[in-house]
């Protein structure tokens, strides 16, 4: 039986190569920008682009060599080009393995502070819990989502409102998370104003290696003005809370950050002194900048 040669044998083109996926856009009359999904790009003349897609480039031309080295084409005989392209793509997306490590769970939108700069849709403490507190159902679904993350190191941060107003759900989440976490490392942080801290919370935090993050806006008068609560004692509650956590769980289990307001601007020295007196080694100014305190006389 007669056997036909393959199609390439009848081609009058000097070079048989295949195109790899790419995008292109016109830059000006004669120049196009071609890009591919491993992040390579090339500026190519319109005429060369036409010859390239029609497979008319000769393998000795510079444009051919550049297109080949940047994975815009591969030669039929060279299957390894596809493997190289896949390897390059895998390397480029390697960061996804560390993706979504930090997860924030808002356990309650209720709060007994009424800070003027509050950025959440805060509700009063006597507001309807069914509306403003996280339910068990939401907690379970959230954890299922969290543990779909490819990251092996997960941080769950409880925020509010004041998250400790719904301490029951925090306990449930930590216990359930420990059951379903598999081989992942999970760290828990409670971001709290510390007004609600008590023995039960401290014991639970100690057993489960939970960290705390709080707000310390500066000296007493400034803190109380920035962070009003019934009794005008938010500063006292914060300082007492910091001491209780350090005594019960460990010195490094609590960190603090400040919110800068108009009233803070003239009190930078007092604010830094407040942090030093309370044993903090640095101040975090939200997302703007940070200052490291070396000792009382030197700021870096
Ligand atoms: S303590 Fe936090 S949640 Fe409560 S009012 Fe102040 S900023 Fe808002």
Boltz pocket constraint, residues with backbone or C-beta under 6 A from the ligand:
constraints:
  - pocket:
      binder: B
      contacts: [[A, 110], [A, 111], [A, 112], [A, 113], [A, 114], [A, 115], [A, 117], [A, 118], [A, 119], [A, 120], [A, 122], [A, 160], [A, 161], [A, 162], [A, 193], [A, 227]]
      max_distance: 6.0
